[in-house]
Amino acid sequence: MRKQMELSTVRVRVAQLVWALCALAAVLLALGALTYALKANSDNGAVTFIRDAAGWLDLGIFDVDNGVKQFSGDSAETKNALFNWGLAAVVWLIVGRIADRLIRP
């Protein structure tokens, strides 16, 4: 009985960790899109780090340059970032919640 309780505790902790990592991925994607919307200085190290992390977390499917939806015209790059990375953030949250429910006892 005690071993079963320990296993349940481990599963709860792993589920929490998975959810936290997926939520962090969503936050980084949202911050990346925000750097485009606010026209942040791309020479800044923090902005570069956030954009690089978001570019890695978009998995190539929700890429700013070749994503699910591509806009053209004025401020196309900002629209692409907001739409594609915003959509990627939502997907990370959905996947995180599903994984949490599957792992949790």
FITOR-119795 format. One record per residue: residue number from 0; x, y, z of N, C-alpha, C, O in turn; residue in one letter. Coordinates in steps of 0.001 Angstrom, whole numbers, plus 500000, padded with zeros to 6 digits. Layout:
<atoms>
num: NUM, npx: X, npy: Y, npz: Z, capx: X, capy: Y, capz: Z, cpx: X, cpy: Y, cpz: Z, opx: X, opy: Y, opz: Z, residu: A
...
</atoms>
This chain:
<atoms>
num: 0, npx: 500816, npy: 498812, npz: 500000, capx: 500000, capy: 500000, capz: 500000, cpx: 500864, cpy: 501257, cpz: 500000, opx: 500566, opy: 502216, opz: 499289, residu: M
num: 1, npx: 501916, npy: 501254, npz: 500784, capx: 502801, capy: 502414, capz: 500865, cpx: 503498, cpy: 502651, cpz: 499531, opx: 503669, opy: 503794, opz: 499105, residu: R
num: 2, npx: 503898, npy: 501570, npz: 498877, capx: 504581, capy: 501686, capz: 497597, cpx: 503656, cpy: 502299, cpz: 496538, opx: 504099, opy: 503072, opz: 495688, residu: K
num: 3, npx: 502393, npy: 501951, npz: 496600, capx: 501412, capy: 502491, capz: 495670, cpx: 501224, cpy: 504002, cpz: 495899, opx: 501066, opy: 504763, opz: 494944, residu: Q
num: 4, npx: 501240, npy: 504420, npz: 497150, capx: 501116, capy: 505841, capz: 497462, cpx: 502341, cpy: 506610, cpz: 496966, opx: 502215, opy: 507734, opz: 496480, residu: M
num: 5, npx: 503525, npy: 506004, npz: 497089, capx: 504742, capy: 506636, capz: 496612, cpx: 504703, cpy: 506787, cpz: 495100, opx: 505112, opy: 507818, opz: 494565, residu: E
num: 6, npx: 504214, npy: 505765, npz: 494409, capx: 504102, capy: 505813, capz: 492960, cpx: 503117, cpy: 506904, cpz: 492535, opx: 503355, opy: 507612, opz: 491557, residu: L
num: 7, npx: 502030, npy: 507035, npz: 493260, capx: 501056, capy: 508092, capz: 492961, cpx: 501674, cpy: 509469, cpz: 493138, opx: 501439, opy: 510370, opz: 492333, residu: S
num: 8, npx: 502455, npy: 509629, npz: 494183, capx: 503119, capy: 510904, capz: 494434, cpx: 504101, cpy: 511231, cpz: 493319, opx: 504181, opy: 512378, opz: 492880, residu: T
num: 9, npx: 504841, npy: 510242, npz: 492861, capx: 505788, capy: 510444, capz: 491772, cpx: 505037, cpy: 510845, cpz: 490503, opx: 505462, opy: 511766, opz: 489805, residu: V
num: 10, npx: 503948, npy: 510181, npz: 490200, capx: 503171, capy: 510493, capz: 489007, cpx: 502601, cpy: 511912, cpz: 489066, opx: 502568, opy: 512619, opz: 488059, residu: R
num: 11, npx: 502157, npy: 512317, npz: 490248, capx: 501641, capy: 513682, capz: 490400, cpx: 502756, cpy: 514692, cpz: 490152, opx: 502541, opy: 515691, opz: 489466, residu: V
num: 12, npx: 503934, npy: 514446, npz: 490696, capx: 505063, capy: 515371, capz: 490520, cpx: 505507, cpy: 515437, cpz: 489061, opx: 505809, opy: 516517, opz: 488552, residu: R
num: 13, npx: 505549, npy: 514290, npz: 488391, capx: 505933, capy: 514276, capz: 486976, cpx: 504894, cpy: 515024, cpz: 486146, opx: 505255, opy: 515775, opz: 485241, residu: V
num: 14, npx: 503625, npy: 514832, npz: 486437, capx: 502562, capy: 515542, capz: 485726, cpx: 502686, cpy: 517048, cpz: 485934, opx: 502501, opy: 517825, opz: 484997, residu: A
num: 15, npx: 502995, npy: 517454, npz: 487148, capx: 503179, capy: 518880, capz: 487428, cpx: 504373, cpy: 519440, cpz: 486665, opx: 504310, opy: 520553, opz: 486141, residu: Q
num: 16, npx: 505447, npy: 518682, npz: 486602, capx: 506639, capy: 519115, capz: 485885, cpx: 506350, cpy: 519250, cpz: 484389, opx: 506742, opy: 520239, opz: 483770, residu: L
num: 17, npx: 505676, npy: 518275, npz: 483814, capx: 505339, capy: 518327, capz: 482389, cpx: 504468, cpy: 519545, cpz: 482099, opx: 504706, opy: 520267, opz: 481131, residu: V
num: 18, npx: 503455, npy: 519773, npz: 482942, capx: 502586, capy: 520933, capz: 482753, cpx: 503380, cpy: 522236, cpz: 482864, opx: 503177, opy: 523152, opz: 482066, residu: W
num: 19, npx: 504271, npy: 522325, npz: 483833, capx: 505070, capy: 523536, capz: 484017, cpx: 505978, cpy: 523792, cpz: 482813, opx: 506129, opy: 524939, opz: 482391, residu: A
num: 20, npx: 506577, npy: 522751, npz: 482262, capx: 507446, capy: 522918, capz: 481097, cpx: 506654, cpy: 523356, cpz: 479864, opx: 507116, opy: 524202, opz: 479098, residu: L
num: 21, npx: 505479, npy: 522790, npz: 479673, capx: 504635, capy: 523197, capz: 478546, cpx: 504151, cpy: 524635, cpz: 478721, opx: 504091, opy: 525391, opz: 477752, residu: C
num: 22, npx: 503810, npy: 525012, npz: 479939, capx: 503391, capy: 526393, capz: 480198, cpx: 504554, cpy: 527357, cpz: 479965, opx: 504352, opy: 528450, opz: 479437, residu: A
num: 23, npx: 505763, npy: 526963, npz: 480354, capx: 506949, capy: 527792, capz: 480107, cpx: 507187, cpy: 527954, cpz: 478614, opx: 507532, opy: 529044, opz: 478157, residu: L
num: 24, npx: 507008, npy: 526884, npz: 477849, capx: 507150, capy: 526967, capz: 476395, cpx: 506139, cpy: 527961, cpz: 475818, opx: 506478, opy: 528760, opz: 474945, residu: A
num: 25, npx: 504909, npy: 527910, npz: 476305, capx: 503872, capy: 528834, capz: 475833, cpx: 504225, cpy: 530277, cpz: 476175, opx: 504006, opy: 531179, opz: 475367, residu: A
num: 26, npx: 504762, npy: 530495, npz: 477356, capx: 505152, capy: 531851, capz: 477766, cpx: 506286, cpy: 532376, cpz: 476883, opx: 506265, opy: 533535, opz: 476469, residu: V
num: 27, npx: 507268, npy: 531532, npz: 476597, capx: 508380, capy: 531959, capz: 475740, cpx: 507893, cpy: 532296, cpz: 474333, opx: 508363, opy: 533260, opz: 473729, residu: L
num: 28, npx: 506960, npy: 531512, npz: 473810, capx: 506398, capy: 531809, capz: 472493, cpx: 505630, cpy: 533132, cpz: 472509, opx: 505739, opy: 533935, opz: 471582, residu: L
num: 29, npx: 504865, npy: 533345, npz: 473556, capx: 504110, capy: 534600, capz: 473669, cpx: 505061, cpy: 535795, cpz: 473799, opx: 504839, opy: 536839, opz: 473185, residu: A
num: 30, npx: 506106, npy: 535639, npz: 474589, capx: 507093, capy: 536717, capz: 474716, cpx: 507803, cpy: 536979, cpz: 473392, opx: 508077, opy: 538129, opz: 473049, residu: L
num: 31, npx: 508100, npy: 535916, npz: 472650, capx: 508725, capy: 536072, capz: 471337, cpx: 507848, cpy: 536876, cpz: 470404, opx: 508330, opy: 537777, opz: 469717, residu: G
num: 32, npx: 506557, npy: 536558, npz: 470371, capx: 505623, capy: 537316, capz: 469533, cpx: 505525, cpy: 538763, cpz: 470006, opx: 505407, opy: 539683, opz: 469196, residu: A
num: 33, npx: 505573, npy: 538952, npz: 471298, capx: 505495, capy: 540294, capz: 471867, cpx: 506709, cpy: 541144, cpz: 471476, opx: 506588, opy: 542356, opz: 471299, residu: L
num: 34, npx: 507874, npy: 540510, npz: 471342, capx: 509056, capy: 541273, capz: 470932, cpx: 508891, cpy: 541838, cpz: 469527, opx: 509396, opy: 542918, opz: 469223, residu: T
num: 35, npx: 508184, npy: 541106, npz: 468673, capx: 507905, capy: 541633, capz: 467332, cpx: 506856, cpy: 542741, cpz: 467397, opx: 506996, opy: 543773, opz: 466740, residu: Y
num: 36, npx: 505811, npy: 542525, npz: 468184, capx: 504726, capy: 543503, capz: 468281, cpx: 505217, cpy: 544833, cpz: 468848, opx: 504758, opy: 545897, opz: 468433, residu: A
num: 37, npx: 506147, npy: 544769, npz: 469792, capx: 506668, capy: 545986, capz: 470412, cpx: 507890, cpy: 546530, cpz: 469693, opx: 508481, opy: 547524, opz: 470115, residu: L
num: 38, npx: 508268, npy: 545864, npz: 468592, capx: 509437, capy: 546265, capz: 467808, cpx: 510685, cpy: 546379, cpz: 468680, opx: 511404, opy: 547378, opz: 468649, residu: K
num: 39, npx: 510916, npy: 545329, npz: 469455, capx: 512060, capy: 545297, capz: 470371, cpx: 513372, cpy: 545284, cpz: 469582, opx: 513430, opy: 544797, opz: 468453, residu: A
num: 40, npx: 514395, npy: 545814, npz: 470185, capx: 515722, capy: 545889, capz: 469581, cpx: 516275, cpy: 544483, cpz: 469390, opx: 516571, opy: 543791, opz: 470364, residu: N
num: 41, npx: 516414, npy: 544063, npz: 468145, capx: 516875, capy: 542698, capz: 467866, cpx: 518359, cpy: 542505, cpz: 468169, opx: 518840, opy: 541373, opz: 468144, residu: S
num: 42, npx: 519091, npy: 543573, npz: 468453, capx: 520494, capy: 543458, capz: 468855, cpx: 520643, cpy: 543166, cpz: 470344, opx: 521731, opy: 542817, opz: 470801, residu: D
num: 43, npx: 519564, npy: 543304, npz: 471098, capx: 519573, capy: 543042, capz: 472537, cpx: 519689, cpy: 541535, cpz: 472775, opx: 519012, opy: 540742, opz: 472121, residu: N
num: 44, npx: 520534, npy: 541158, npz: 473698, capx: 520766, capy: 539744, capz: 473989, cpx: 519531, cpy: 539012, cpz: 474489, opx: 519285, opy: 537867, opz: 474110, residu: G
num: 45, npx: 518756, npy: 539671, npz: 475338, capx: 517550, capy: 539037, capz: 475878, cpx: 516513, cpy: 538819, cpz: 474779, opx: 515858, opy: 537777, opz: 474730, residu: A
num: 46, npx: 516370, npy: 539803, npz: 473903, capx: 515418, capy: 539676, capz: 472794, cpx: 515852, cpy: 538556, cpz: 471864, opx: 515028, opy: 537757, opz: 471419, residu: V
num: 47, npx: 517136, npy: 538498, npz: 471574, capx: 517662, capy: 537433, capz: 470718, cpx: 517427, cpy: 536068, cpz: 471347, opx: 517018, opy: 535131, opz: 470661, residu: T
num: 48, npx: 517683, npy: 535945, npz: 472648, capx: 517467, capy: 534678, capz: 473340, cpx: 516000, cpy: 534252, cpz: 473265, opx: 515705, opy: 533096, opz: 472962, residu: F
num: 49, npx: 515091, npy: 535171, npz: 473537, capx: 513658, capy: 534846, capz: 473529, cpx: 513205, cpy: 534452, cpz: 472128, opx: 512467, opy: 533481, opz: 471964, residu: I
num: 50, npx: 513640, npy: 535199, npz: 471123, capx: 513260, capy: 534862, capz: 469748, cpx: 513843, cpy: 533527, cpz: 469310, opx: 513172, opy: 532756, opz: 468625, residu: R
num: 51, npx: 515087, npy: 533243, npz: 469696, capx: 515700, capy: 531954, capz: 469360, cpx: 514967, cpy: 530805, cpz: 470043, opx: 514706, opy: 529770, opz: 469429, residu: D
num: 52, npx: 514638, npy: 530998, npz: 471322, capx: 513906, capy: 529961, capz: 472055, cpx: 512536, cpy: 529732, cpz: 471428, opx: 512112, opy: 528590, opz: 471256, residu: A
num: 53, npx: 511850, npy: 530812, npz: 471088, capx: 510535, capy: 530685, capz: 470454, cpx: 510661, cpy: 530014, cpz: 469091, opx: 509814, opy: 529203, opz: 468718, residu: A
num: 54, npx: 511709, npy: 530346, npz: 468348, capx: 511945, capy: 529715, capz: 467055, cpx: 512186, cpy: 528219, cpz: 467178, opx: 511794, opy: 527449, opz: 466302, residu: G
num: 55, npx: 512826, npy: 527812, npz: 468255, capx: 513055, capy: 526388, capz: 468493, cpx: 511764, cpy: 525709, cpz: 468950, opx: 511480, opy: 524579, opz: 468550, residu: W
num: 56, npx: 510988, npy: 526391, npz: 469780, capx: 509765, capy: 525799, capz: 470329, cpx: 508612, cpy: 525746, cpz: 469325, opx: 507636, opy: 525031, opz: 469549, residu: L
num: 57, npx: 508712, npy: 526494, npz: 468220, capx: 507636, capy: 526437, capz: 467230, cpx: 507684, cpy: 525155, cpz: 466406, opx: 506768, opy: 524882, opz: 465630, residu: D
num: 58, npx: 508744, npy: 524369, npz: 466569, capx: 508902, capy: 523050, capz: 465950, cpx: 508866, cpy: 523098, cpz: 464421, opx: 508656, opy: 522069, opz: 463779, residu: L
num: 59, npx: 509064, npy: 524255, npz: 463844, capx: 509064, capy: 524378, capz: 462394, cpx: 507674, cpy: 524425, cpz: 461778, opx: 507527, opy: 524791, opz: 460612, residu: G
num: 60, npx: 506666, npy: 524065, npz: 462535, capx: 505288, capy: 524059, capz: 462032, cpx: 504705, cpy: 525459, cpz: 462103, opx: 503994, opy: 525886, opz: 461194, residu: I
num: 61, npx: 505002, npy: 526168, npz: 463172, capx: 504447, capy: 527498, capz: 463418, cpx: 505513, cpy: 528584, cpz: 463237, opx: 505518, opy: 529589, opz: 463948, residu: F
num: 62, npx: 506399, npy: 528368, npz: 462290, capx: 507522, capy: 529262, capz: 462064, cpx: 507053, cpy: 530648, cpz: 461615, opx: 506051, opy: 530772, opz: 460910, residu: D
num: 63, npx: 507770, npy: 531666, npz: 462019, capx: 507420, capy: 533038, capz: 461643, cpx: 507585, cpy: 533235, cpz: 460135, opx: 506778, opy: 533924, opz: 459511, residu: V
num: 64, npx: 508613, npy: 532643, npz: 459552, capx: 508893, capy: 532846, capz: 458134, cpx: 508102, cpy: 531918, cpz: 457217, opx: 507837, opy: 532275, opz: 456069, residu: D
num: 65, npx: 507724, npy: 530748, npz: 457694, capx: 507020, capy: 529783, capz: 456859, cpx: 506094, cpy: 528950, cpz: 457736, opx: 506266, opy: 527736, opz: 457846, residu: N
num: 66, npx: 505120, npy: 529595, npz: 458358, capx: 504257, capy: 528933, capz: 459317, cpx: 502921, cpy: 528516, cpz: 458737, opx: 502762, opy: 528377, opz: 457524, residu: G
num: 67, npx: 501979, npy: 528323, npz: 459618, capx: 500637, capy: 527897, capz: 459245, cpx: 499963, cpy: 528941, cpz: 458365, opx: 499319, opy: 528599, opz: 457373, residu: V
num: 68, npx: 500109, npy: 530200, npz: 458721, capx: 499513, capy: 531304, capz: 457956, cpx: 500577, cpy: 532352, cpz: 457728, opx: 501327, opy: 532703, opz: 458639, residu: K
num: 69, npx: 500637, npy: 532842, npz: 456521, capx: 501590, capy: 533889, capz: 456165, cpx: 500829, cpy: 535133, cpz: 455739, opx: 499951, opy: 535071, opz: 454879, residu: Q
num: 70, npx: 501164, npy: 536242, npz: 456333, capx: 500578, capy: 537528, capz: 455978, cpx: 501525, cpy: 538254, cpz: 455041, opx: 502715, opy: 537942, opz: 454988, residu: F
num: 71, npx: 501006, npy: 539211, npz: 454311, capx: 501852, capy: 540026, capz: 453452, cpx: 501489, cpy: 541491, cpz: 453671, opx: 500465, opy: 541814, opz: 454274, residu: S
num: 72, npx: 502333, npy: 542344, npz: 453179, capx: 502072, capy: 543766, capz: 453321, cpx: 502762, cpy: 544367, cpz: 454523, opx: 503755, opy: 543848, opz: 455031, residu: G
num: 73, npx: 502200, npy: 545483, npz: 454961, capx: 502774, capy: 546200, capz: 456096, cpx: 502729, cpy: 545349, cpz: 457358, opx: 501740, opy: 544671, opz: 457636, residu: D
num: 74, npx: 503788, npy: 545397, npz: 458091, capx: 503944, capy: 544679, capz: 459370, cpx: 503605, cpy: 543192, cpz: 459272, opx: 503044, opy: 542614, opz: 460203, residu: S
num: 75, npx: 503950, npy: 542575, npz: 458133, capx: 503679, capy: 541151, capz: 457936, cpx: 504441, cpy: 540292, cpz: 458947, opx: 503910, opy: 539302, opz: 459451, residu: A
num: 76, npx: 505678, npy: 540672, npz: 459238, capx: 506479, capy: 539889, capz: 460178, cpx: 505845, cpy: 539870, cpz: 461568, opx: 505838, opy: 538836, opz: 462235, residu: E
num: 77, npx: 505320, npy: 541000, npz: 461998, capx: 504648, capy: 541084, capz: 463293, cpx: 503381, cpy: 540239, cpz: 463300, opx: 503124, opy: 539509, opz: 464257, residu: T
num: 78, npx: 502598, npy: 540334, npz: 462248, capx: 501372, capy: 539539, capz: 462154, cpx: 501687, cpy: 538050, cpz: 462126, opx: 501005, opy: 537255, opz: 462772, residu: K
num: 79, npx: 502721, npy: 537672, npz: 461377, capx: 503130, capy: 536270, capz: 461314, cpx: 503543, cpy: 535756, cpz: 462691, opx: 503163, opy: 534656, opz: 463091, residu: N
num: 80, npx: 504322, npy: 536562, npz: 463409, capx: 504774, capy: 536161, capz: 464742, cpx: 503597, cpy: 536036, cpz: 465695, opx: 503488, opy: 535053, opz: 466427, residu: A
num: 81, npx: 502718, npy: 537029, npz: 465688, capx: 501573, capy: 536986, capz: 466607, cpx: 500662, cpy: 535805, cpz: 466304, opx: 500224, opy: 535112, opz: 467222, residu: L
num: 82, npx: 500377, npy: 535569, npz: 465046, capx: 499468, capy: 534482, capz: 464691, cpx: 500111, cpy: 533120, cpz: 464918, opx: 499567, opy: 532287, opz: 465644, residu: F
num: 83, npx: 501274, npy: 532889, npz: 464297, capx: 501887, capy: 531561, capz: 464338, cpx: 502407, cpy: 531193, cpz: 465726, opx: 502162, opy: 530084, opz: 466201, residu: N
num: 84, npx: 503113, npy: 532098, npz: 466374, capx: 503624, capy: 531784, capz: 467707, cpx: 502509, cpy: 531783, cpz: 468738, opx: 502579, opy: 531043, opz: 469719, residu: W
num: 85, npx: 501485, npy: 532597, npz: 468533, capx: 500322, capy: 532548, capz: 469416, cpx: 499613, cpy: 531214, cpz: 469315, opx: 499220, opy: 530632, opz: 470326, residu: G
num: 86, npx: 499453, npy: 530734, npz: 468098, capx: 498838, capy: 529420, capz: 467880, cpx: 499699, cpy: 528309, cpz: 468481, opx: 499179, opy: 527366, opz: 469077, residu: L
num: 87, npx: 501008, npy: 528425, npz: 468323, capx: 501919, capy: 527433, capz: 468900, cpx: 501816, cpy: 527429, cpz: 470428, opx: 501865, opy: 526366, opz: 471047, residu: A
num: 88, npx: 501674, npy: 528600, npz: 471035, capx: 501535, capy: 528682, capz: 472492, cpx: 500268, cpy: 527959, cpz: 472947, opx: 500285, opy: 527243, opz: 473948, residu: A
num: 89, npx: 499181, npy: 528145, npz: 472219, capx: 497927, capy: 527455, capz: 472559, cpx: 498099, cpy: 525943, cpz: 472429, opx: 497615, opy: 525186, opz: 473270, residu: V
num: 90, npx: 498785, npy: 525505, npz: 471380, capx: 499023, capy: 524067, capz: 471184, cpx: 499852, cpy: 523503, cpz: 472332, opx: 499549, opy: 522420, opz: 472832, residu: V
num: 91, npx: 500893, npy: 524217, npz: 472757, capx: 501707, capy: 523758, capz: 473890, cpx: 500860, cpy: 523627, cpz: 475153, opx: 501039, opy: 522681, opz: 475921, residu: W
num: 92, npx: 499948, npy: 524557, npz: 475373, capx: 499091, capy: 524486, capz: 476558, cpx: 498129, cpy: 523302, cpz: 476475, opx: 497888, opy: 522630, opz: 477478, residu: L
num: 93, npx: 497586, npy: 523046, npz: 475306, capx: 496681, capy: 521903, capz: 475140, cpx: 497431, cpy: 520590, cpz: 475333, opx: 496959, opy: 519697, opz: 476037, residu: I
num: 94, npx: 498593, npy: 520477, npz: 474711, capx: 499395, capy: 519252, capz: 474863, cpx: 499806, cpy: 519058, cpz: 476318, opx: 499772, opy: 517938, opz: 476830, residu: V
num: 95, npx: 500188, npy: 520128, npz: 476977, capx: 500569, capy: 520039, capz: 478390, cpx: 499423, cpy: 519571, cpz: 479269, opx: 499617, opy: 518747, opz: 480163, residu: G
num: 96, npx: 498233, npy: 520092, npz: 479019, capx: 497076, capy: 519698, capz: 479824, cpx: 496706, cpy: 518238, cpz: 479563, opx: 496381, opy: 517508, opz: 480500, residu: R
num: 97, npx: 496752, npy: 517805, npz: 478307, capx: 496444, capy: 516408, capz: 477991, cpx: 497476, cpy: 515484, cpz: 478631, opx: 497121, opy: 514462, opz: 479218, residu: I
num: 98, npx: 498756, npy: 515846, npz: 478517, capx: 499808, capy: 515018, capz: 479126, cpx: 499640, cpy: 514966, cpz: 480642, opx: 499817, opy: 513910, opz: 481250, residu: A
num: 99, npx: 499302, npy: 516090, npz: 481250, capx: 499057, capy: 516137, capz: 482698, cpx: 497956, cpy: 515157, cpz: 483093, opx: 498099, opy: 514409, opz: 484060, residu: D
num: 100, npx: 496870, npy: 515166, npz: 482347, capx: 495753, capy: 514267, capz: 482652, cpx: 496105, cpy: 512809, cpz: 482435, opx: 495616, opy: 511948, opz: 483166, residu: R
num: 101, npx: 496935, npy: 512508, npz: 481456, capx: 497331, capy: 511123, capz: 481205, cpx: 498305, cpy: 510591, cpz: 482246, opx: 498244, opy: 509419, opz: 482615, residu: L
num: 102, npx: 499189, npy: 511435, npz: 482714, capx: 500219, capy: 511011, capz: 483669, cpx: 499662, cpy: 510930, cpz: 485083, opx: 499973, opy: 509999, opz: 485825, residu: I
num: 103, npx: 498851, npy: 511889, npz: 485451, capx: 498322, capy: 511977, capz: 486821, cpx: 497464, cpy: 510740, cpz: 487134, opx: 496684, opy: 510295, opz: 486292, residu: R
num: 104, npx: 497615, npy: 510186, npz: 488354, capx: 496820, capy: 508990, capz: 488704, cpx: 495337, cpy: 509285, cpz: 488819, opx: 494549, opy: 508384, opz: 489105, residu: P
</atoms>
